[in-house]
Amino acid sequence: MQLKGKTALVTGATSGIGQVTAIMLAGEGANVVVCGRREDRLQQTMASIASLGSSVLPIQMDVTREAECDAAVAKAVDTFGSIDILVNNAGVMLLGPIHEADTEDWRRMVDTNVMGVLYCTHAALRYMMPAKSGHIVNISSTAGRTVRAGAGIYNLTKWGVNAFSEALRQEVHAHNIRVTIVEPGIVATELRDHITHQQAKSAIEATANSITQLTSEDVARAILYATTQPSHVNVNEILIRPTEQAM
Ligand SMILES: NC(=O)c1ccc[n+]([C@@H]2O[C@H](COP(=O)([O-])OP(=O)(O)OC[C@H]3O[C@@H](n4cnc5c(N)ncnc54)[C@H](OP(=O)(O)O)[C@@H]3O)[C@@H](O)[C@H]2O)c1
């Protein structure tokens, strides 16, 4: 119960990495605020956490809307008294070549993967800075370190998350706030289901299915490792690939 008394807010806790992370953080005793747009999935996550005997607060919200990010963080603090851990996990990966792109996909990726991280971080810092305590975990990707044709805008967003995270770390470390970037390789989740470019979708599915992919549990354990270190230890970056993934 290493997180007893702490409050963690996890965005994108309705499926995949975020859902398992929320459950694992609760398993360590944290009060967990689970966020996402799909109400039925929020209820599912909430039921799994409640069955562990941990406190859970579901909040239906869209990270692309600043007011909803502000309100979610404020509600977390109202309910549990603090926000100690923010896991910026919500994301979309809408792969496809630049010249054939539906530019709405670009807006969704930038708004979710970049602006969502910025809004939630900004909201959480309002409480973490005066408290002189906190931990912000940003879920990036190997796509934040390795560029691939067909992933340009996803690369752009995750590159942005990495750059932002390091600037943030330099700004807040003196306030006893930790910043961790987690960069998974291919994980078996719903992420690829939303790709609108059919060739790009088939290509990434074929690559993913040719190897033993990471599970959400594999990545959640990395997040748990970073968040359960003593407060003087700041795990800045965790890069985690399936053994069979080359790039
Ligand atoms: N799977 C991989 O191979 C992989 C690899 C590296 C990095 N990642 C990163 O890991 C993170 C989690 O992805 P995943 O693989 O677990 O995929 P996932 O199962 O599709 O989960 C994505 C989560 O993000 C939420 N979300 C999306 N748009 C949102 C919005 N506008 N507002 C609020 N929540 C939103 C979804 O919830 P709702 O739809 O209910 O809102 C869902 O809970 C992402 O940042 C992704 O880029 C994944």
The ligand as an ORCA input file, in Angstrom:
! r2SCAN-3c Opt
* xyz 0 1
  N      -1.082      1.010    -27.715
  C       0.130      1.344    -28.081
  O       0.759      0.641    -28.904
  C       0.776      2.561    -27.521
  C       2.156      2.710    -27.703
  C       2.774      3.846    -27.219
  C       2.046      4.808    -26.583
  N       0.703      4.653    -26.416
  C      -0.036      5.735    -25.758
  O      -0.700      5.218    -24.636
  C      -1.821      6.042    -24.328
  C      -3.035      5.167    -24.049
  O      -3.391      4.489    -25.216
  P      -3.876      2.955    -25.241
  O      -2.902      2.222    -26.070
  O      -4.198      2.487    -23.905
  O      -5.185      3.109    -26.151
  P      -6.753      3.059    -25.841
  O      -7.120      1.761    -25.223
  O      -7.402      3.452    -27.110
  O      -6.938      4.190    -24.743
  C      -6.993      5.552    -25.071
  C      -7.718      6.267    -23.950
  O      -7.715      7.667    -24.244
  C      -9.019      8.164    -24.016
  N      -9.278      9.341    -24.852
  C      -9.101      9.474    -26.177
  N      -9.499     10.695    -26.583
  C      -9.914     11.346    -25.470
  C     -10.439     12.637    -25.218
  N     -10.610     13.534    -26.205
  N     -10.767     12.966    -23.954
  C     -10.602     12.083    -22.945
  N     -10.114     10.850    -23.111
  C      -9.777     10.482    -24.361
  C      -9.947      7.000    -24.341
  O     -11.150      7.144    -23.603
  P     -12.579      7.587    -24.188
  O     -12.646      7.128    -25.611
  O     -13.549      6.900    -23.276
  O     -12.605      9.071    -24.030
  C      -9.157      5.823    -23.798
  O      -9.431      5.637    -22.429
  C      -1.973      7.002    -25.508
  O      -1.443      8.261    -25.165
  C      -1.123      6.363    -26.584
  O      -0.624      7.308    -27.505
  C       0.065      3.549    -26.849
*
